[in-house]
């Protein structure tokens, strides 16, 4: 369990009897006990009028789909003719500038020829800084002598709300539009220009993917006669506000559900807190006698946390049913007056959900029809960047195929040698009498227009999760479960996995790290195994006992093994000659790295500290050899669907 609280606990009457609030972005989504929000008359209409006025706002559509964050910055720095000039601010409400810090953006704009003398930005601590072109330095904004008309301001997405930077009365700003924005985000970003309606203006920057998304989602909105009589620029601005308002409605519906849940929870939490304080503050209070009541009151403020995976797919439960169950669980703390309020809130919630369901069904049917038409005509050039969230996804051939556990053995048995774990897939049409193996190598997996990865042959993907013969954009299932199976215990064996010699870059990096370890920790020309033991524990994040450490290396603590180690010798060159292949004895390799008892490294405590590594090449052989990079042959892993995982679990526990 965890103790939980929410804004309703502060805004409601749980703690304070009187609450007052003031905000520049009012909303009716308030705790029920606070009543209605008092809106300033005409303010919302004034904001909409300003942001749809062609004399204040200008929409600029980026035509190329090859745009990047830096190409957008180049448009601003080089005074692109498509943007109204001169530019004094970039307000990134759409979060289109990615992969760069605020300071990086300031430096980039100056380096690309921004015709101003400094760029103002905010750092991670919300401190206003300015990057000056002349001295190429960053100082606090208030310490700069650059006049206001020679300054440029960058507002990153986080600081497009609640940040004030002064601008000249005729300043022009560039504001980006993103796919997840709401009307509140738009208004908040635009009104960073405090004089927007009295001389300051806005350039709206919209990329083609967002424009296509907006047009697609507004297809079901019928134009009015007033809209038809507008100019093209006015239609663009009104369409943008309409789309952002629809996004706001969707966001507020989700917030409304949370608010209802918190409001109804406040009913029993308020009574529970009152009883708890009354009990605890009683002079005759005794914890032993009141233990049950105290625990019951505290349970109202706890939320259950469960990590148990159900054995079967749980049936979906409506939001209203969940609320009713929570109220029944704490029924002892709900008064008769609260029950009447509860009934009214639930009736209102059911009505809202019915309206949402009806609207959502109609919208979904219409969008499916539009997507089918788009799918018939869409053409994707090979080198064109694709925004998968905006595509009409292919939904054909999604039915899964049932398979039996015996197929895991059958699939392994018909492939011999080292390839027996590679479950090659066969298209359904190739041989209907012999269905394809349920898994195929993960190295063959690739999404539409994507490339496969170099993955080990023991890793597979279920055909029910993603079929390799699919074509076109597909949504990947978000439930990821990994299934492990071994077709035959007789074929299961341990293998060493030395660092691949063909990977020159990886080997060079390993040598550089080993060299640093040797220079840092080696003393008197040797490295004690006790030191290596501690280093391995740090690197592997494991606690290794001395016995386990020697067992991993294949070293016997007897004198005979020590003599064998002394007789086996070892090189002191840097050619990594101590590295053995997967078929050699790990114990023999490790033995060559041990110094015999007469090496002079004993510190006299008799704990075996005299055994040491004698050269950097021996340490390299130890760390990159097969002893610490073990793997198993005959062990397979497969990415499966949630339904397959649930079925396998039921079979295992049957």
Helices and strands as residue ranges (DSSP letters): E 2-3, H 7-11, G 32-34, H 43-51, E 57-61, H 69-77, E 87-91, H 102-111, E 118-122, E 128-132, E 137-140, G 141-143, G 148-150, E 151-155, G 157-159, E 172-177, H 183-190, E 201-206, H 208-217, H 225-228, H 232-280, H 287-299, E 302-303, H 319-329, G 331-333, H 336-377, G 388-390, H 406-413, G 417-419, E 439-441, G 442-444, E 459-462, E 481-485, E 493-496, H 504-521, E 527-528, H 529-540, H 546-553, H 559-568, H 586-591, E 612-613, H 616-624, G 626-628, E 630-633, E 636-640, H 642-652
